[in-house]
Structure formats: structure tokens, C-alpha cells
């Protein structure tokens, strides 16, 4: 479980470095928003793959917790 969390956070960090500073997704990542909120902004900004990865990671973590 911890590995998936760290892997997802690393993916977010790498993604953040490649996107414009003024997009909603970047601002959300910079605020350290929850993954589902970042995913919402990512969809709005057209980063569908990122949104899907975040949603998948969140669901996997929730399944592992139960």
C-alpha cells in the first residue's frame, strides 16, 4: 500500500514539472490537494490520463485498506 502511495506521489511530482504554472492542475498539485480534487482539475485541463491514474490509485488504496 505504501509503495502505491509513494509511486503515485512521485508520478504527480514528475507530471507537475512538465505542465504550465498557471493551469488549474498545477495549482492544485502545488496546494497538495487530495488526489480526487487534482483529478477533477486535470480533467478540466485536458489531462485525462493523469485523472484516470489518480482515480485508479485512489481506488486501489481504498481496496487495500479493507
Backbone as JSON, one array per atom type, in Angstrom:
{
  "sequence": "XXXXXXXXXXXXXXXXXXXXXXXXXXXXXXXXXXXXXXXXXXXXXXXXXXXXXXXXXXXXXXXXXX",
  "N": [[0.83, -1.19, 0.0], [1.87, 1.29, 0.84], [3.85, 1.58, -1.06], [2.41, 2.04, -3.45], [1.25, 4.51, -2.85], [3.54, 6.17, -2.6], [4.59, 5.87, -5.15], [2.56, 7.02, -6.71], [2.57, 9.66, -5.77], [5.14, 10.39, -6.6], [4.81, 10.24, -9.37], [2.96, 12.3, -9.7], [4.57, 14.49, -8.94], [6.55, 14.44, -10.94], [4.92, 14.87, -13.18], [3.95, 17.41, -12.61], [6.16, 19.03, -13.03], [6.23, 19.24, -15.76], [4.11, 20.74, -16.7], [2.32, 23.84, -17.4], [2.7, 26.61, -15.12], [0.44, 28.09, -14.5], [-1.89, 26.62, -14.88], [-4.91, 24.97, -13.75], [-4.51, 22.41, -12.74], [-1.79, 22.34, -12.02], [-1.75, 24.27, -9.99], [-3.4, 23.01, -8.15], [-1.92, 20.71, -7.51], [0.3, 21.99, -6.39], [-0.88, 23.03, -4.11], [-1.15, 20.78, -2.72], [-3.5, 19.3, -2.87], [-6.09, 16.81, -2.31], [-6.03, 13.67, -4.12], [-8.38, 13.18, -5.65], [-9.39, 15.7, -6.07], [-7.3, 16.93, -7.5], [-7.49, 15.31, -9.74], [-9.99, 16.11, -10.75], [-9.43, 18.75, -11.58], [-7.47, 18.12, -13.43], [-8.93, 16.78, -15.39], [-10.49, 18.94, -16.29], [-8.47, 20.52, -17.38], [-7.7, 18.96, -19.45], [-6.01, 16.81, -19.07], [-6.46, 13.91, -19.2], [-5.39, 11.3, -18.92], [-3.8, 11.55, -16.6], [-5.79, 12.13, -14.7], [-7.23, 9.72, -14.75], [-5.27, 7.93, -13.85], [-4.85, 8.85, -11.22], [-7.39, 8.43, -10.11], [-7.54, 5.65, -10.32], [-5.41, 4.85, -8.66], [-6.33, 5.83, -6.2], [-8.63, 4.24, -5.81], [-7.47, 1.7, -5.71], [-5.91, 1.91, -3.38], [-7.93, 2.27, -1.48], [-9.22, -0.2, -1.67], [-7.18, -1.89, -0.77], [-7.05, -1.13, 1.87], [-9.26, -2.21, 3.03]],
  "CA": [[0.0, 0.0, 0.0], [2.74, 2.46, 0.93], [4.55, 1.67, -2.34], [1.5, 2.67, -4.41], [1.13, 5.92, -2.47], [4.79, 6.84, -2.95], [4.69, 5.84, -6.61], [1.6, 7.99, -7.23], [3.08, 10.99, -5.44], [6.3, 10.63, -7.48], [4.25, 10.48, -10.68], [2.4, 13.65, -9.64], [5.69, 15.42, -8.89], [7.15, 14.47, -12.28], [3.94, 15.48, -14.08], [3.87, 18.84, -12.28], [7.31, 19.71, -13.61], [6.07, 19.35, -17.2], [2.92, 21.5, -17.1], [2.41, 25.28, -17.11], [2.48, 27.01, -13.73], [-0.83, 28.76, -14.27], [-3.08, 25.78, -15.1], [-5.59, 24.57, -12.51], [-3.9, 21.18, -12.23], [-0.54, 22.71, -11.35], [-2.08, 24.95, -8.74], [-3.95, 22.0, -7.25], [-0.79, 19.91, -7.04], [1.1, 22.85, -5.52], [-1.6, 23.16, -2.83], [-1.2, 19.44, -2.14], [-4.9, 18.88, -2.8], [-6.33, 15.37, -2.42], [-5.94, 13.17, -5.49], [-9.62, 13.31, -6.41], [-9.5, 17.12, -6.47], [-6.33, 17.11, -8.58], [-8.07, 14.62, -10.9], [-11.05, 16.96, -11.27], [-8.78, 19.83, -12.33], [-6.77, 17.52, -14.57], [-9.94, 16.58, -16.44], [-10.82, 20.27, -16.82], [-7.33, 21.0, -18.17], [-7.47, 18.04, -20.57], [-5.03, 15.78, -18.71], [-7.34, 12.77, -18.9], [-4.59, 10.17, -18.43], [-3.45, 11.82, -15.21], [-7.01, 11.98, -13.89], [-7.54, 8.29, -14.65], [-4.25, 7.3, -12.99], [-5.13, 9.23, -9.83], [-8.61, 7.74, -9.67], [-7.21, 4.24, -10.18], [-4.59, 4.71, -7.46], [-7.19, 6.04, -5.03], [-9.49, 3.06, -5.62], [-6.61, 0.6, -5.29], [-5.56, 2.12, -1.98], [-9.12, 2.02, -0.68], [-9.43, -1.66, -1.65], [-6.16, -2.48, 0.07], [-7.32, -0.79, 3.26], [-10.38, -3.01, 3.54]],
  "C": [[0.88, 1.26, 0.0], [3.48, 2.67, -0.4], [3.68, 2.38, -3.38], [1.35, 4.16, -4.11], [2.37, 6.7, -2.91], [4.94, 6.93, -4.46], [3.76, 6.89, -7.23], [2.07, 9.41, -6.96], [4.28, 11.35, -6.32], [5.83, 10.94, -8.9], [3.67, 11.89, -10.76], [3.5, 14.71, -9.69], [6.33, 15.56, -10.28], [6.21, 15.15, -13.28], [3.9, 16.99, -13.87], [5.0, 19.63, -12.93], [7.14, 19.97, -15.1], [4.89, 20.22, -17.64], [3.08, 22.98, -16.73], [2.03, 25.62, -15.67], [1.07, 27.53, -13.47], [-2.06, 27.89, -14.54], [-3.64, 25.31, -13.75], [-4.95, 23.33, -11.88], [-2.62, 21.49, -11.47], [-0.81, 23.37, -10.0], [-2.61, 23.97, -7.7], [-2.85, 21.12, -6.67], [0.05, 20.72, -6.06], [0.45, 23.04, -4.15], [-1.64, 21.85, -2.06], [-2.64, 18.99, -1.9], [-5.0, 17.36, -2.82], [-6.35, 14.93, -3.89], [-7.22, 13.36, -6.28], [-9.84, 14.76, -6.86], [-8.52, 17.44, -7.61], [-6.89, 16.48, -9.87], [-9.17, 15.46, -11.56], [-10.45, 18.1, -12.12], [-8.06, 19.29, -13.56], [-7.75, 17.26, -15.72], [-10.29, 17.9, -17.09], [-9.73, 20.8, -17.74], [-7.0, 20.09, -19.35], [-6.42, 16.98, -20.32], [-5.77, 14.52, -18.27], [-6.55, 11.59, -18.34], [-4.19, 10.35, -16.96], [-4.65, 11.6, -14.3], [-7.33, 10.51, -13.69], [-6.54, 7.57, -13.75], [-4.51, 7.61, -11.52], [-6.36, 8.51, -9.29], [-8.33, 6.26, -9.44], [-6.39, 4.0, -8.91], [-5.43, 4.85, -6.2], [-8.04, 4.8, -4.76], [-8.67, 1.86, -5.17], [-6.26, 0.71, -3.82], [-6.76, 1.83, -1.07], [-9.41, 0.53, -0.57], [-8.43, -2.34, -0.73], [-6.39, -2.23, 1.55], [-8.42, -1.66, 3.86], [-10.11, -4.46, 3.45]]
}
